[in-house]
């Protein structure tokens, strides 16, 4: 986990655009953690209660805009809390990006105490996310906020 954080920190510190840094983070997580099958960022669209898709790695998604309250991402936009879904089939308010997705974790990103976005990760495995995943992604969301 320490090596992951060190590499993620170095990617965040690169002197390229924020979009490029976030894209590299997605690619790195996809490469390093086998059960992270779709990794992406969503950000609030100004003052609208809507999320816009940012950099991501994984299958194409039609969910480029998500209203607050819709799906797991939309719920996190409202609650401001990390949401781990061990089995998406058991969630009534789930937006399916892929039939292969079995589990999801969404971690909010706060800047100046305002929920401005989130890290969204889908897995093709049921219940793969551990406490360590949650801790890593919550740390990453704090680090990402520093460059925004």
Backbone as a ProteinNet text record, in pm:
[ID]
protein_1_A
[PRIMARY]
XXXXXXXXXXXXXXXXXXXXXXXXXXXXXXXXXXXXXXXXXXXXXXXXXXXXXXXXXXXXXXXXXXXXXXXXXXXXXXXXXXXXXXXXXXXXXXXXXXXXXXXXXXXXXXXXXXXXXXXXXXXXXXXXXXXXXXXXXXXXXXXXXXXX
[TERTIARY]
83.3	0	87.4	200.2	289.6	346.4	384.1	435.8	330.3	204.5	95.9	83	83.8	70.4	187.7	308.5	425.4	413.9	374	360.5	247.1	134.6	23.2	64.8	139.2	188.4	277.8	363.2	452.1	372.4	267.9	182.6	109.9	63.5	-6	86.6	215.7	312.7	370.1	338.1	394.2	352.8	438.9	412	344.9	227.6	139.8	2.2	-91.7	-225	-290.7	-384.5	-458.9	-527.2	-587.2	-654.5	-558	-436.5	-336.8	-296.5	-280.8	-244.8	-354	-480.1	-590.9	-601	-576.2	-577.4	-468.6	-350.8	-240.9	-273.2	-341.1	-381.6	-477.7	-574.7	-669.1	-594.8	-503.3	-428.4	-342.9	-279.6	-194	-275.1	-387.9	-471.1	-522.2	-559.7	-607.8	-499.4	-377.9	-263.1	-224	-232.2	-179.5	-279	-408.7	-508	-600.7	-585.9	-650.2	-802.5	-863	-1009.6	-1066.8	-983.2	-1030.8	-1047.3	-1170	-1193.6	-1238.8	-1288.5	-1323.8	-1291.2	-1207.6	-1163.8	-1187.4	-1259.4	-1283.5	-1314.2	-1315.7	-1348.7	-1473.9	-1560.1	-1674.8	-1661	-1699.5	-1693	-1824	-1857.7	-1978.3	-1966.4	-2074.5	-2080.1	-2121.4	-2022	-2048.9	-2144.3	-2253	-2352.4	-2468.4	-2465.3	-2571.2	-2562.7	-2676.1	-2676.5	-2662.3	-2543.4	-2514.9	-2364.7	-2328.6	-2188.7	-2152.1	-2029.6	-1976.2	-1859.9	-1853.4	-1744.9	-1613.9	-1511.6	-1377	-1291.9	-1162.9	-1073.7	-1115	-1101.5	-1131.8	-1056.4	-1050.9	-993.7	-1092.3	-1121.5	-1215.1	-1306.4	-1407.7	-1503.2	-1570.1	-1608.2	-1683.8	-1811.3	-1850.4	-1974.4	-2061	-2190.4	-2285.7	-2317.8	-2273.5	-2304.4	-2202.3	-2210.5	-2118.4	-2172.1	-2301	-2364.1	-2458.4	-2446.5	-2530	-2595	-2727.5	-2795.3	-2770.2	-2761.4	-2749	-2865.6	-2835.1	-2936.2	-2952.3	-2905.4	-2919.8	-2797.6	-2821.5	-2712	-2625.4	-2520	-2429.4	-2356.4	-2307.1	-2236.4	-2327.4	-2448.5	-2543.3	-2579.6	-2582.9	-2611.5	-2495.5	-2372.9	-2255.3	-2247.7	-2292.2	-2294.7	-2385.9	-2491.5	-2586.6	-2537.6	-2492.7	-2456.6	-2320.7	-2227.1	-2092.1	-2013.8	-2062	-1996.8	-1954.8	-1845.1	-1801.1	-1911.1	-1932.8	-2035.9	-1971.6	-1968.4	-1916.4	-2035.5	-2043.9	-2153.3	-2092.9	-2106.1	-2047	-2108.5	-2239	-2308.7	-2410.8	-2382.2	-2469.8	-2609.5	-2622.8	-2753.9	-2850.6	-2796.4	-2880.8	-2916.8	-2871.4	-2899.4	-3012.1	-3116.6	-3228.1	-3189.8	-3114.8	-3079.2	-2938.9	-2923.7	-2794.1	-2803	-2706.6	-2697.4	-2592.7	-2634.3	-2541.5	-2459.9	-2329.3	-2239.2	-2200.9	-2193.7	-2153.1	-2220.7	-2260.1	-2318.7	-2216.4	-2087.6	-1981.4	-1960	-2009	-1986.7	-2066.4	-1995.6	-2058.3	-2053.9	-1955.1	-1936.7	-1884.8	-1905.5	-1863.8	-1826.9	-1730.3	-1696.5	-1685.2	-1747.9	-1744.4	-1701.7	-1598.7	-1541	-1549.8	-1613	-1625.4	-1492.3	-1483.4	-1367.5	-1418	-1358.4	-1397.8	-1288.4	-1329.3	-1238.5	-1304.1	-1234.6	-1290.1	-1424.4	-1430.1	-1548.3	-1668.7	-1646.9	-1755.8	-1730.6	-1833.5	-1824.4	-1821	-1703.3	-1686.4	-1674.9	-1663.1	-1647.9	-1629.1	-1581.7	-1565.6	-1477.6	-1426.1	-1354.8	-1453.6	-1469.2	-1563.8	-1487.4	-1501.9	-1434.9	-1536.1	-1537.1	-1621.7	-1533.3	-1590.5	-1519.6	-1607.8	-1544.6	-1616.1	-1631.3	-1585.8	-1595.8	-1696.7	-1766.7	-1857.1	-1775.3	-1802.5	-1744.3	-1590.9	-1523.4	-1377.1	-1313.5	-1387.6	-1327.5	-1307.1	-1185.9	-1147.1	-1140.8	-1117.1	-1095.4	-974.6	-873.6	-753.3	-785.9	-876.5	-920.1	-986	-1075.6	-1144.9	-1045.3	-952.6	-851.7	-766	-722	-638.7	-715.5	-838.2	-915.9	-957.1	-983.4	-1013.3	-888.8	-773.4	-647.6	-627.6	-648.9	-630.6	-724.4	-848.1	-942.3	-892.9	-833.1	-776.8	-659.3	-575.7	-458.8	-500.5	-599.1	-649.8	-704.9	-776	-835.2	-728.1	-608.6	-500	-453.5	-473.4	-427	-538.9	-659.5	-773.4	-789.8
-120.4	0	126.2	120.2	235.9	265.2	158.3	177.3	239.9	195.7	253.3	402.8	438.3	580.2	662.4	606.5	679.3	705.1	603.4	618.8	716	704.1	796.2	939.7	957.6	1091.5	1147.8	1063.1	1111.8	1145.9	1070.7	1102.9	1235.5	1258.4	1383.3	1503.9	1481.4	1591.3	1621.9	1540.5	1563.7	1700.8	1756.3	1889.1	1876.9	1816.3	1807	1855.5	1863.6	1913.7	1823.1	1879	1801.3	1683.3	1705.7	1597.4	1482.6	1516.3	1412.9	1338.6	1410.2	1345.1	1248.6	1292.6	1206.4	1084.8	1103.5	991.7	890.5	940.1	851.2	774.9	839.9	772.7	658.7	685	580	461.1	490.4	384.7	306	377.2	311.1	218.3	266.7	183	60.5	79.1	-31.4	-137.9	-92.3	-181.1	-253.7	-185.8	-239.6	-322.7	-296.1	-366.9	-442.3	-572.3	-656.2	-647.6	-624	-620.6	-479.8	-381.7	-249	-251.6	-273.7	-292.2	-166.4	-68.4	62.8	164.1	261	362.7	498	585.5	716.4	822.4	944.3	1060.1	1125.3	1168.5	1252.1	1381.2	1492.6	1622	1696.3	1771.8	1853.2	1955.5	1973.5	2069.6	2205.8	2283.4	2417.2	2410.2	2485.5	2485.5	2390.7	2328.2	2232.4	2112.1	2051.5	1928.2	1810.8	1806.8	1707.3	1681.2	1554.9	1516.4	1499.2	1539.9	1520.3	1422.6	1332.8	1236.6	1306.7	1272.5	1322.3	1208.6	1212.3	1106.4	970.3	868.3	732.6	631.5	508.8	394.9	280.3	214.2	101.1	110	25.8	25	160.8	191.7	313.7	314.9	432.6	446.6	554.6	529.6	631	729.3	698.4	781.9	895.6	989.6	1103.5	1215.6	1213.7	1308.5	1230.2	1254.5	1183.2	1285.8	1289.3	1380.3	1337.6	1434.1	1403.6	1312.6	1211.2	1118.9	994.5	996.5	881.2	790.9	662.7	567.3	587.2	509.6	516.3	650.6	693.8	821.9	937.4	936.6	1042.8	1044.3	924.7	916.2	973	944.7	997.7	1149.8	1201.7	1346.9	1413.1	1342.8	1395.8	1370.7	1247.4	1209.7	1262.3	1273.1	1314.1	1206.2	1081.8	970.9	862.4	795.7	681.4	576.4	515.5	413.6	291.3	179.5	53.6	-37.4	-85.1	-173.9	-310.7	-408	-539.5	-613.4	-592.1	-659.3	-562.3	-511	-409.3	-463.7	-595.1	-655.1	-633	-604.4	-583.2	-436.7	-348.1	-204.4	-163.8	-104.9	-59.2	61.6	155.8	279.8	266.9	173.9	149.2	177.8	252.8	278.2	183.7	89.2	-9.1	50.6	52.7	96.3	-22.5	-139.7	-260.8	-379.5	-475.4	-597.5	-677.1	-650.6	-720.9	-667.3	-546.8	-486.9	-560.4	-602.5	-675.1	-596.7	-506.3	-429.7	-291.5	-197.4	-58.8	7.5	97.5	183.7	325.8	419.1	560	641.2	723.9	804.8	952	1034	1176.2	1250.5	1358.8	1448.8	1583.4	1632	1759.9	1863.9	1983.7	2098.4	2212.1	2268.4	2376.6	2335.8	2213.2	2156.1	2138.9	2144.4	2127.5	2000.9	1918.4	1795	1833.9	1821.7	1867.9	1755.3	1631.8	1521.5	1391.1	1291.7	1160.2	1070.3	970.3	861.5	744.9	685.9	576.3	456.2	341.9	219.9	106.3	38.6	-79.1	-202	-314	-441.1	-547.5	-641.1	-753.6	-867.9	-847.1	-947.1	-900.3	-994.8	-961.2	-943.5	-835.9	-805.2	-808.8	-737.5	-740.7	-633.2	-527.7	-410.9	-432.7	-400.6	-420.4	-286	-294.7	-174.3	-97.3	-171.2	-107.9	-30.5	-83.5	-10.5	120.5	112.9	233	335.3	290.7	382.2	444.8	363.6	414.1	518.4	488.6	579	706.1	696.2	817.6	904.8	843	918.5	984.2	907.2	959.8	1076.7	1067.7	1178.6	1306.3	1293.8	1410.4	1467.4	1379.9	1423.5	1489.1	1432.2	1489.5	1629.3	1646.1	1776.9	1885.6	1849.8	1947.3	2005.3	1931.1	1981	2047.3	2042.6	2101	2247.5
0	0	0	72.6	77.5	-61.5	-134.8	-270.4	-361.3	-347.6	-426.9	-398.3	-272.1	-234.5	-286.6	-279	-328.3	-477.9	-553	-698.6	-731.6	-661.7	-685.4	-652.9	-546	-510.3	-619.6	-676.3	-782.1	-908.1	-938.3	-1054	-1032.5	-910.3	-878.8	-888.4	-866.7	-865.9	-1004.3	-1103	-1236.7	-1290.2	-1372.2	-1428.9	-1565.1	-1563.2	-1680.2	-1634.6	-1725	-1688.3	-1583.8	-1511.9	-1412.5	-1479.3	-1596	-1668.6	-1697.4	-1740.8	-1770.3	-1643.7	-1532.9	-1407.3	-1363.3	-1373.4	-1333	-1424.9	-1553.4	-1648.3	-1612.7	-1578	-1539.9	-1412.1	-1318.9	-1195	-1227	-1313.5	-1353.9	-1415.3	-1506.7	-1574.2	-1474.9	-1382.8	-1284.3	-1194.7	-1143.7	-1057.1	-1133.2	-1258.2	-1340.7	-1359	-1376.6	-1397.4	-1268.9	-1156.4	-1030.5	-949.9	-964.9	-883.2	-978	-980.1	-1082.1	-1082	-968.6	-962.4	-980.6	-1013.5	-1051.9	-1204.6	-1250.3	-1393	-1465.6	-1394.1	-1451	-1343.1	-1376.7	-1281.3	-1344.7	-1275.2	-1332.7	-1228.9	-1277.3	-1196.3	-1252.4	-1163.4	-1198.2	-1119.7	-1182.9	-1115.4	-1130.9	-1027.9	-1031.6	-1143.9	-1217.8	-1328.2	-1272.5	-1230.4	-1175.5	-1057.5	-1065.4	-958.3	-987.4	-1105.3	-1139.5	-1046.6	-1020.7	-942.8	-1039.2	-1100.3	-1201.9	-1204	-1225.2	-1236.4	-1382.8	-1416.7	-1551.5	-1543.7	-1639.4	-1644.4	-1677.3	-1601.1	-1626.2	-1680.7	-1655.5	-1703	-1646.6	-1731.1	-1685.8	-1770.1	-1718.1	-1788.1	-1773.9	-1883.6	-1882.3	-2001.9	-2000.1	-2110.1	-2125.8	-2250	-2278.1	-2192.6	-2146.5	-2071.5	-2134.8	-2135.4	-2180.7	-2068.5	-1946.9	-1830.6	-1817.1	-1910.8	-1908.8	-1821.2	-1793.1	-1701.1	-1610.9	-1481.4	-1384.7	-1292.1	-1288.1	-1195.3	-1050.2	-960.9	-818.5	-779.3	-699.2	-651	-736.9	-861.8	-951.8	-943.8	-929.2	-923.4	-799.7	-792	-676.6	-675.6	-792.5	-800.3	-759.3	-808.3	-773.7	-626.1	-566.8	-423.3	-341.3	-383.8	-312.7	-328.2	-443.8	-463.7	-360.9	-321.5	-222.9	-80.4	-52.2	85.3	128.7	33.2	68.5	141.8	135.8	206.1	109.1	141.6	62.7	62	-54.2	-69.3	-134.4	-61.3	-112	-140.6	-262.9	-302.8	-336	-244.1	-267.3	-386.9	-410.6	-519.7	-578.9	-698.6	-759.5	-788.8	-802.6	-830.2	-714.2	-595.7	-477.8	-456.3	-546.2	-533.9	-627.6	-570.9	-654.3	-738.3	-681.4	-750.1	-809.3	-903.5	-965.5	-1114.7	-1168.2	-1311.8	-1368.9	-1447.6	-1502.8	-1616.2	-1598.9	-1705.7	-1792.3	-1730.9	-1801	-1735	-1814.6	-1759.9	-1679.7	-1703.3	-1631.6	-1490.2	-1461.5	-1330.1	-1223.5	-1119.8	-1008.7	-877.9	-864.5	-741.4	-776.4	-683.7	-709.1	-577	-585.4	-472.5	-526.7	-454.5	-493.4	-371.8	-391.4	-282.8	-321.2	-236.3	-269.5	-260.5	-335.7	-331.5	-280.9	-173.2	-114.3	-133.8	-170.8	-181.3	-105.3	-8.4	74.4	133.2	184.4	251.3	158.4	27.5	-69.4	-151.8	-165.1	-244	-391.6	-452.6	-591.5	-693.4	-644.6	-737.5	-665.2	-740.8	-680.2	-766.3	-698.6	-763.1	-768.1	-886.3	-905.9	-959.1	-891.8	-936.4	-942.4	-1057.2	-1077.5	-1082.4	-1037.5	-1041.7	-1105.8	-1174.1	-1232.7	-1132.9	-1009.8	-902.7	-798.7	-739.5	-629.6	-502.4	-430	-298.9	-294	-385.5	-384.1	-296.2	-263.3	-199.4	-50.3	-6.1	133.3	205.8	334	414.4	359.7	312.8	257.4	129.3	46.9	-72	-32.3	64.2	110.1	162.8	244.5	300.7	191.1	94.9	-15	-96.3	-132.1	-217	-143.6	-14.1	62.9	74.5	92.7	92.4	-44.5	-152.5	-287.2	-313.9	-268.5	-291.9	-224	-106.5	-36.6	-113.5	-168.4	-243.6	-377.2	-443.6	-568.5	-543.3	-433.7	-400.7	-392.9	-350.6	-334.8	-469.5	-578.7	-708.8	-789.7	-738.3	-811.1	-780.7
[MASK]
++++++++++++++++++++++++++++++++++++++++++++++++++++++++++++++++++++++++++++++++++++++++++++++++++++++++++++++++++++++++++++++++++++++++++++++++++++

